[in-house]
Amino acid sequence: MQPMQFEIGDRLRLRKKHPCGCFDWEVVRLGADIGLRCEKCNRRILLPRSEVERRVKQVLPRLAPAETDSFDEE
């Protein structure tokens, strides 16, 4: 079986909820270990790739990029 393909910014729904009550996480680091950030409380965790692949229930659509304030340089 091939490993799942993840990219920075992907949103994942895991099988078990975080103690804050949220199921949704954002991928913030890739490698042998995958860094995830909770979308509700912003807690960051680092899990082995095999653990993340086992825990993923659903890959969620990406959020629209946050609009940043543009500065008018004069």
N, C-alpha and C positions, 0 to 999 in steps of 0.2 A: 504494500500500500504506500502511495506517495504521501509525503508530508503536506499539510495544508499550506497554502500560500497566504501570507499575511503581509500587509504594508503598514507603514506608519500612518496613523490616522484612522485605521479601520475600527469599526465599532462592533463589539461582540456581546452577545447575551449568553451568560454562563448558566449552568444548571442549578447551582446553589447561590442563594443571595448573600451579599456582603452583610455584615452586622448592621450597617446603616439602613438596610432594607432594599438596596438597589441590585438589580441583576445585570446592568449594562456597564461595559468597560470600554476604554479606548486604548489601542495599541500605541505605546510611546517609545518602545525600544525593541529591536529585533536582534536575533543571534541564536545561539544555542538556548539561551534563556530569553523569555519574552517579558517585557515590562508592560504592565497594564495600569491604567488610572481609572478609578471609580468615577462615574459621571455625576454622582450625587455629592460625595464628600471629598473628592479629589485625592483620596489615599492612593499611594502608588505601591504596587507589589511586583515582585520578580518571580516568575514561575518557569520551570523547565518547559521547553516546547512540547514535549510529550504530554505533560500535565494539562497544558492549555488546550491541545487538540482533543483530549479526552473530555474536558469540562465544557467545551463550546456546545451550545444548544442551537444557536442561530447567528449568522453574520447579518448585522443590521446595515441599512443604508447610511452612507456618510452624511454628516450634517453639512449644511452650506457654510462656507468659510465666513468667519465673523468679520463684519465690516469694520475696518479700522478708520480712525479719524485721520483725515489727510490734512497736513499742514500746508498752508499757503505761504511759501517762502517769497519774501519780497526784498 
